[in-house]
Every structure is written in C-alpha cells, then in structure tokens.
Amino acid sequence: MVRKITATNTPKPRSSAKGSTKKKTAPARSPATAKSRTQGKTVKKAVSGSSTVELKVGQKAPAFSLPDQNGRIRRLSDFAGKKVVLYCYPKDDTPGCTRESCDFRDGLDEIHDHGAVVLGISADSVASHKKFAKKFTLKFPLLSDEEKTTLRAYGVWKEKSLYGRKFMGIERTTFIINEQGKIENIFQKVKVNGHLEEVLAELDVMP
C-alpha cells in the first residue's frame, strides 16, 4: 500500500514594504527651519510692543521730560498757561516730515499770535534733531524720545504696514493741549497737505 503524501502550504513571508504598521518618523528639523521659526517668534514679540494707549479729548496730557535738539530738557509743565501744538512725526529729514515741519516753521508767528507753542517729537537722536533743525532752520524744540516712553504714553507708537511688510513706527499725530494741560483736539493719521491750516483753525476757536 502506497502512502499518499499531501504537501503542506508554508506561509509566505510578509513583505515589510506592503501593509506595514510601523509608524513613520518625522524627518529631523533642519537648523535653518528651527532658526526661521525662532526668528518668527522674535518678530511677533517685537510687534506686540505696540502702544495700547488711546488718549481722548478732555484727558490730561501725559507729562514728559525729554531733550531737544540742543540737549536742553523740556517738560510739558514748562509750558503751563500756554497752548501747545505737539506733533509726533516718524523720522527726521524724510519728505513728509520735512514738509510738515517746514509748514509749522512758516506758520510759527501766526501760531504764536494764538498764544501757542510748537513742539515736535520723534524717536530720532538729539544729534539727528540738531542736524535736521539746522538744515531747515526750525526754530522750535524737537524732542528726542529714543526709548519711545512718551510716544507710547501718547499712543502713537504702533504697528504699521508698507507693501505688505509690518514694522513698528510712529503714527503721524498732532495733539492740541490747552493752557490747563488738557487735550483739546487730536489729529490722527495726519495728511501733511493742509495740516497747518487745520491746526490754525482749531486754535482760532479755542478760548
């Protein structure tokens, strides 16, 4: 009697490439990627330094003590009993700021006739202010606030945008402060053309 032998099916080895349940590990982050993310966080932190102050008409104007273009310390309290035109501008010797400053220079006598003084303020250095004032014969104080303390107190140090690029800077703003040190009017996002006339018109109606 011949014994019949039946073949047994041996299992085929499972391919590791197909149907594998092994988790894929994420590729290591390149130093460049890690650096760019860190830089992004730094930029975001810098942007968060924008002033959150929003002054209102009738409020007491924040006090300040800042050097002018000659290094002389000027305080708001020095001008008690006078109207003050405080204009905040982005940067010395740039087209818009030069035009605005020269307009105030040309209208200075008329402003004085209203019992008012003009003060400019930016984050430029004393040396930069001195050069700017000399170049354009600006005969009123230009205050230097390199630490942006006063600019933040007046709510003009803000996030700005130009051609899709965001950065921190001064929003062009003018404050009219009365003899009692209170804010009489605020001109925000000033357009340079015709601004002197706006200020003179406001001084005209002030008691």
Secondary structure by P-SEA (a helix, b strand, c coil): cbbbbbbbbccccccccccccbbbbcccccaaaaaaaaaaaaaaaaaacccccccccccccccccccccccbbbbccccccbbbbbbbbcccccaaaaaaaaaaaaaaaaaaaacbbbbbbccccaaaaaaaaaaacccbbbbbcccaaaaaaaccbbbbbcccbbbbbbcbbbbbbccccccccccccccccaaaaaaaaaaaacc
